[in-house]
Amino acid sequence: MNTALGQPNSTAITFFFIFIAVSLGITFWAARRTKTASEYYAAGGGITGFQNGLALAGDYMSAASFLGIAGLVALSGFDGLIYSTGWLVGWPVMLFLIAEPLRHLGKYTFADVVAYRLQ
């Protein structure tokens, strides 16, 4: 009984390297355009609310999120359902208590804020 399981697939390997090459190309192009910390961390302030909403939706509705939550429920039973709503409760708390003060300080990371506040 011959199967292809475990055998190298040249098409898959080729597309993997194409994906890596395109990713590195985009990274190189973006790195050449980025000059300041604001451009690096916040795209120079040029991201619209709609674009930010799409990014958040893509993050929270990814396959990894759905599979991860399904796995937690499978492993821990009904108690695992709390994880499916925990991020929804934690996101506004993080937004208002951490992200907004960071934005008003002009800092981009928590370490920057601690260094600024504690000198």
Buried (B, 14 or more C-beta within 10 A) or exposed (E): EEEEEEEEEEEEEEEEEEEEEEEEEEEEEEEEEEEEEBBEEEEEEEEEEEEEEEEEEEEEEEEEBEEEBEEBBEEEEEEBEEBBEEEEEEEEEEEEEEEEEBEEEEBBEEEBBEEEEEE
